Amino acid sequence: MTISQEILKEIKQYDTIMIHRHQSPDPDALGSQGGLGEILKASFPKKSIYLVGGPVNDLDYLVTMDDVSDEMYQDALVIVTDTANAPRISGEQYYLGKKLIKIDHHPDDEPYGDLSWVNTQASSTSELIYDFYEENKENLVMTDNAARLLYAGIIGDTGRFLYPGTTSHTLWVASQLLTYDFDAARLSRYMDEVDEKISRLSGYIYENMVSDENGAAMVLLTQDALKEFDVVDSETPAIIPLPGKIRGILSWAIFVEQPEGFFRVRLRSKGPVINGIAKRHHGGGHPLASGANAKDMDEVEEIFEEIKTIVSEYKIS
């Protein structure tokens, strides 16, 4: 029995299923969570299936969360998608269920759950959810909305198929999803659009980026800068790829100052592996896309120096 078949076996045994994802969700978190929820609702209409987590911010065009109580977790199965470690799970009630299943594509550095399916070769957890459907489709139903959500998750985590995590299997899965009835071009355009204030912030990113001769770069977004553009941290993901659009930039970090004084760090790379840096600074993630935290400007500088080092060594090799 494969892991996806084991997961389906567990799903069949529960009347109530709670599906969680990570905090500060991106399209893959919501796509995998919502896509799985849609599939299970269509496949098992007598079961009670809920999507759980905090605010989805400007991604509410994808899916919204259900209101749940602690009591609803009694004898429930909890499934967490796209979440590498337990502290990042959105919705602290996740531990109240009877059994916990993890489905993810991030490195499994901090395992959790009674049953875990982690495939780091997958472009996204949304791709994994389609694989779950494909392997068990004699027992499962795909819907147009599930396909829309999974497609959004895939194009979100692959940067519209630009990132190295895109494989031939990824493209095959996307092609299968496109056979369902949703407007993929419209969805992709909508995901690519930004508010005017974010476009103005983009200019600030380019004007204030610091880089070295080897292709290491950083941008510091202070609270003053965020206030100047009337932007909050949850609205900044759209600017993360911008330094990478510049020819010659290999790896970069965007440091976003939080109201409490520390900095959230978004690390990206075109080649040098940066998740080791993230792990050393209270974070983690993929080899070329990770997140971390810096307690002050000294740690900001320390992280940038580490990026400079791995970029210089990468260019030498």
Protein Blocks (a to p, Z undefined) as FASTA:
>chain_A
ZZklmmmmmmmmpcbdcddddehiafklmmmmmmmmmmmmmmmmmbccddedddekjmlm
mpccddddfklmgopacddehifbfklpghjklmmpmbdcdddfbdcfbggdjbdcddfk
bgbfklmmmmmmmmmmmmpccdfklmmmmmmmmmmmnonolamklcfklmmmmmmmmmpc
cdfklmmmmmmpccfklmmmmmmmmmmpccdfkopacddddfklmmmnopafklmmmmmm
mmmmpghiabdcdddddfkopacdddddfkbacklmmmmnopaddfklccdddfbfklmm
mmmmmmmmmmmmmmmZZ
